[in-house]
Amino acid sequence: MMDEQFWHRKWQQGETGFHQANPNPLLTRNLPALGLSPGGRFFLPLCGKTRDIHWLRANGFQVAGVELSPLAVEQLFAELGIAPRISGAGSLQRHEADGLTIFAGDIFALDHDELGHVDAVYDRAALVALPAPTRTLYAAHLLTVTKRAPQLVITFDYDQSRMEGPPFSVNEAEMRAHYEAAYRLICIESKNVDGGLKGICPARETLWLLEPR
Ligand SMILES: C[S@@+](CC[C@H](N)C(=O)[O-])C[C@H]1O[C@@H](n2cnc3c(N)ncnc32)[C@H](O)[C@@H]1O
């Protein structure tokens, strides 16, 4: 398990360069690829305080998320202008509001009963936020906890020797190693990152659709 202190420190020190001011265009452009019914429920692993949650709610979806940092969860609800109901969920804390449930704590401590049914997973900066050994555990856990819900996954592919993660490089071979047994992998969009990753490292960003087999 990657050092939890690493992420707590990032949030405490406001080093949240991964946070985007606007909803991610890969999501907003390609959400229909999932073919979800209106009102469907999304799961956002390692959700931070992403604006994608605001956007999904504005578009009529229910959202569940899990996030290690209580600071991030607090800021998410403050920015949404919502006061959540808070209750215990095993070793996690459930923050609930209309159509929105955020679990504060470790994703590996979340089980299917607590999460409930989800129609799709949206993984932006979650898989790629984790070091290699943890990614394998994460991918397997995600399958269990979501009962193999379809996924949209954003990855970066670059020369890992040129830069340290996060975000880590996750190439197609690795995606297939994690997910091929459970899903058909469809590359929806793939393009070079403008100016390189963190402005230095040539990288490709890919949006994958994972359809349960
Ligand atoms: C790179 S950030 C991405 C956040 C969000 N998905 C976004 O796009 O803005 C990764 C997030 O995962 C959280 N995180 C790291 N390990 C976690 C774990 N084991 N369980 C839950 N959240 C975790 C971190 O606190 C951090 O907010």
The ligand as an SDF file (V2000), in Angstrom:
LIG
                    3D

 27 29  0  0  0  0  0  0  0  0999 V2000
   -3.9700   11.9750   -8.0290 C   0  0  0  0  0  0  0  0  0  0  0  0
   -5.2770   12.2640   -6.8970 S   0  0  0  0  0  0  0  0  0  0  0  0
   -6.6820   12.2470   -7.9900 C   0  0  0  0  0  0  0  0  0  0  0  0
   -7.9660   12.7440   -7.3840 C   0  0  0  0  0  0  0  0  0  0  0  0
   -9.1470   12.7950   -8.3590 C   0  0  0  0  0  0  0  0  0  0  0  0
   -9.4290   11.5010   -8.9550 N   0  0  0  0  0  0  0  0  0  0  0  0
   -8.9510   13.8380   -9.4200 C   0  0  0  0  0  0  0  0  0  0  0  0
   -8.9850   13.4890  -10.6040 O   0  0  0  0  0  0  0  0  0  0  0  0
   -8.7820   15.0220   -9.0750 O   0  0  0  0  0  0  0  0  0  0  0  0
   -5.3680   10.7210   -6.0410 C   0  0  0  0  0  0  0  0  0  0  0  0
   -6.2460   10.7730   -4.8150 C   0  0  0  0  0  0  0  0  0  0  0  0
   -6.3510    9.4750   -4.2450 O   0  0  0  0  0  0  0  0  0  0  0  0
   -6.3840    9.5850   -2.8510 C   0  0  0  0  0  0  0  0  0  0  0  0
   -5.9420    8.2660   -2.3530 N   0  0  0  0  0  0  0  0  0  0  0  0
   -4.6920    7.7580   -2.3820 C   0  0  0  0  0  0  0  0  0  0  0  0
   -4.6690    6.5150   -1.8790 N   0  0  0  0  0  0  0  0  0  0  0  0
   -5.9540    6.2140   -1.5230 C   0  0  0  0  0  0  0  0  0  0  0  0
   -6.5790    5.0650   -0.9360 C   0  0  0  0  0  0  0  0  0  0  0  0
   -5.8800    3.9770   -0.6050 N   0  0  0  0  0  0  0  0  0  0  0  0
   -7.9150    5.1000   -0.7090 N   0  0  0  0  0  0  0  0  0  0  0  0
   -8.6430    6.2150   -1.0360 C   0  0  0  0  0  0  0  0  0  0  0  0
   -8.0980    7.3250   -1.5940 N   0  0  0  0  0  0  0  0  0  0  0  0
   -6.7720    7.3340   -1.8260 C   0  0  0  0  0  0  0  0  0  0  0  0
   -5.4530   10.7460   -2.5510 C   0  0  0  0  0  0  0  0  0  0  0  0
   -5.7010   11.3380   -1.3030 O   0  0  0  0  0  0  0  0  0  0  0  0
   -5.7330   11.6830   -3.7140 C   0  0  0  0  0  0  0  0  0  0  0  0
   -6.7320   12.6120   -3.4030 O   0  0  0  0  0  0  0  0  0  0  0  0
  1  2  1  0
  2  3  1  0
  2 10  1  0
  3  4  1  0
  4  5  1  0
  5  6  1  0
  5  7  1  0
  7  8  2  0
  7  9  1  0
 10 11  1  0
 11 12  1  0
 11 26  1  0
 12 13  1  0
 13 14  1  0
 13 24  1  0
 14 15  1  0
 14 23  1  0
 15 16  2  0
 16 17  1  0
 17 18  1  0
 17 23  2  0
 18 19  1  0
 18 20  2  0
 20 21  1  0
 21 22  2  0
 22 23  1  0
 24 25  1  0
 24 26  1  0
 26 27  1  0
M  CHG  2   2   1   9  -1
M  END
$$$$
